């Protein structure tokens, strides 16, 4: 009897999620999620990363301000740029860290919208299949996490890329490299599929705005710096498809860098909790660096068909940096 009741509740939650919030479609290797949009011609979201510390290291303060900004902007969803649960991801679908670091922290009414997460390197230290499991919706219906996938929000398509498997040093035998690569090996085939699927999906997409999200930065002056593997393998695909914005975490900071060739805005939002790395390499991108803050916070993005408005906030809700980006690809 208990088993039947539990399954009914599970199916009901999934049904409500699909009907009221979004629709999930599997096409090839990529999951496509249809995000419900409004009729006012706007698509708004927040992006935060590197947060899951049970409210500590100012995570709760960041969450509080996110709630205030989210209410003001009327956001449609939230993006998590990875490292969702420290230090070693989740141990299973019933790990209390999920509730203590997510459900009990992001309690503001404005944040009760779909959350779209990508895996970070710390998430790969745990049971990755737990974070990817739809069973987590039984604990919190907001949660959406897949390895690589697409969120289609009207005229905005967001392409999520699983970047941790690209990093060569994670595959070197070392006591600190306690990664769970289930579902990733053989690695070469996995990476080849990601790049091929992303390139194909970007080319087929008819969205006015095409945004790519990954955990690792392509370019950064922060403590962890550039991800060379992404510079060589992912960046050429973004440039070829004229992707205007790449959003990441990993470096525990807030950052805005221009690309050096074809225009791409590199936005780092990795200040969801522990920050202040105190290691900054300003000499790397003297001409291209627009903003850097070695502290905690998050960013917001507001889209119309013709313009994107981006803003970075600290834990007090102060706007640290903002800019507007025109859509030069298409506007119909």
N, C-alpha and C positions, 0 to 999 in steps of 0.2 A: 504493500500500500504506500509506504513512504517513498519507495523508488518511483512509482507511478506519479505521485504528486510532484516529486522533485523534477521529473522530466517534463511534466505539464508546465510548471513554472518556467523552466528553461526555454521551452518552445514559445511560450507566451511572450517572454522578454525579447526573444529574437524577432518574433513577428511584429511586435510594437516598434522595435528599432527600425526594421525594414520599411514599415508603412509610414512611420511618423518622422523619422530622421533621415534615413538614406536607404538606397537600394544597392545590394552587393551583386556584382556580376563577375564571373570568372571568364576571361578571354585569353586563351593561350596560357602563358605562365604568369601574366600580370592580373591582379585583382583590380577591377574597376568599381569604385564606389560612387554612386550618384548622391551628391550632397544636395539637400533641399535648399533652394534659394528663394529670396524675397522678390517682390515685384517692383521694388523701387530703384532697380538698376545698380545696386551696390553689392559688393561682396567684401566682407570685412573679417579679419581673423587676427589672433595673437599668436606669437611664436615664442616658446621658451624651451630651454634645454638644460640638461645636467642638473636635475632638480631633486631626485628621489631620496631624501635624507630624513624622513619622518618629521618634517617641519623645521629641522635644525639648520644652522648656518644661514639664517634669514630666509629660508624657503617659505615659511608662513607669511613673512612680511611681503615678499615678492607676490605670493598668491593673493594677499589682501589687495594690493595695488592693481594686480591684474583684474580682480573683480570690479574695481572702480572704473578702470579704463574700459573694460569689456562692456560695462553698462552704458557708459557714455557713448561708445561707438556703435553699440548694438551689434556685437560680433555674431557671426554665423557658426564659427567653429574655432578650435584651438589646435595648433600644430606643436608637437613635441619633437625636438631635434635629437633625441636620444640620450643615453645614460639615464634611463627612466628610474632605475632602482639601484642604489649603491649598497655595498661595493660590488656585490656579486649577483646582480639581477634578482630574479625570483627563483625560489627553490621548487615551486609548484603552483598550481592554480589556486590553492588555498593558503598561500604564504601571506601572513598578516602584513607584510611590508607593502603589499598592494593597497590595502585599506589605509594603513597608517601614513603612507607617503603620497597617496593620491586622493582617495575618497574623502578622508578627514582633513585634508589640507586645502583642496580647491573647492571650497564650500559655497562661494558666492553664487547668487542666483544667475548672474550673467555667464558664469563658467559652466553651467549645466547644459552644455551643448556638446556635440560630438568632438572628441579628442582624436586626432590622427597622429600616431606615433611611429617613429622609425627606431630600429635597434641601434644602440651605441656599443662601444667595446666592452663596457662594464656589464651590459645586459647579456653579452655573450659569455660571461663568466658563470652565469647561472643556467637555469633550465629555459632555454630560448623558446622551446615549444609551449611553455606555460604562458609567456607573454603574447605569443601568437594565437593562443587558444581562444575561440569564441566563448568558452565557458566563463571567461573573466567578466562577460556581460551579466552573468548572474550576480556578480558582486557590484558592478557599476556599469550601467548600460551605455555610458559615454565612451567607453574604451574601444579603440580600433587600432590594431597593430598588425602589420604584415611585413614581410621582408622588403619587397619592392612592389609598389602599387600606384594606382592613379585615383585621385579624388577629383571628380568632375562637378564643379560648382558653377553651373551656368556657363558664362563666357570665360571663366577661369578654370584651368586644369592644373592640378598640382601633382607632380611626378615625384614619388618617394623612392630613393635609391639606398640599398643596403651597402654601406661603404666599408664596414669593418673587414670583410673578407678581401678587400683590395690591398690592405696594409701588410707588406711582406714581413715585417718584424714580428707580427703576431703569430707567424707560423714557424718561427725559429724555436728550437727546443730550449726552454728556459723555465726555471721554477715559477716565474711570475706569469708565464703564458699559460694560464689555466683556462683555456677557451673551450667552449662546447660547440664544435663545428658540425653537429648533426644537421643534415639537410643541406650542407654547403659542399661537402666533398663529393666527387673530385672537384677541387677548387677551380682549375682552369676552365672546365665546362661551365661551372656556375657563373664565373665572371663573364665569360663569353656570352652566355644567355642574357645576363643583366644588360650588358652594353648593346647587344642586338635588339632586345625587346624595347629598351628605352629609345634607341634611335628610331625604330619602327613606329613606336607609339607617338613620339614627338612629330614625326612626319605626317602621320595620319590624323592627328588632332586638328580640329577646326577651331580651337579656342582662340580668342583674341589675346589672352594672356596665358603663357605657358611658364610655370614656375617649377624649379627642381629643388628638392630638399634632401639632404643627407646629413649624417652625423658629423663626418669629418670635414674640415675646411679644405677648400682647394687652395686659397691664398689666405695667409694670416700673418700678422706680426706678433702674435701672442706667444705664450710659453711653448706651445706645441708646434706652432708654425705651419708652413705649407705641408700638404700631403702629396708627396712627389708622385705616388702611383696615380692619384686622381688628376694631377696636372698632365700626365702623359696619356691617360686612358679615358677619363671622363670629360675633361675640359674640351677636347676637340669635338665631341658630340654636341656639347652645349653651344659651342661657337658655330658649328655647321647648321644647327637648327635655330640660331638667333634667339636663344633663351635669354631673357633680360635680367632674371634674378635667380641667384642660388643662395639658399638659406641653410645654415649649418649650426652645429654646436661644437662640442669637444674642447675647444679653448674656452675656459671659464671667464668670459668677458663679453662685451658688446663691441661690435666692430663693423665698419663699412669701408670696403676697398673697391675701386674700379678695376676692371680687367685691363690688361696692357695692350690688347689688340682690339678684337671685336667687342663692343660694349656689353659688359655683364656687371651687374652690381653684386658683389660678394658680401652677404650679410651674416654676421655671426651673432647668434643668440644662445649663449651658453652660460648665462649668469643666473640660473634658476635657484642656486643655493650657494655652495662653497665657491669662493672666488679669490681675488687678490693674489694672483700668481707671482706678481712682482718681477716678472721677466718679460721684457718687451724689446722687440727688435725693430725699432723705428727705421733703421737704415734699409730694410728690405724693399719698402714701397714708398719712398719719399714723395714721388710724384702722384701716386695713386691713392694714398691713404686719405680718406675723408673724415674718419672719426674712429676713436678708440677709447674705451673705458674699461679699465682693469677692475671691474666690480660687478655687483649683482644687478639684475634687472631683466628686461624682456623687450620685445618689439611688437609693433602693430603694423598691419598692412590694410589699407583701404583701396579697393579697386572700383573704378568706373570703367566704361568701355574705352575711354580715351586717356585715363591717367591713373597712376598708382601713387598713393601718399604713404610714406613710411616714416615711423617715429620710434625712437628708442627711449625707454624710461628706466629710472633707477628705483630703489626700494621706497622712496618717498613720493613717487609719482611725478617727479620732475622730468620734463622732456629734455633729454640731453642732446639729441641730434634729430633732425628731421629733414626730409627732402621729398621732392616730387619727381616722378618719372613719366614722361610722355610715351604713349604707345605709338611707335613708328612703324609697326608691322602691318596692322590692318585695323580698321575702325568701321565695321558695318553691322 
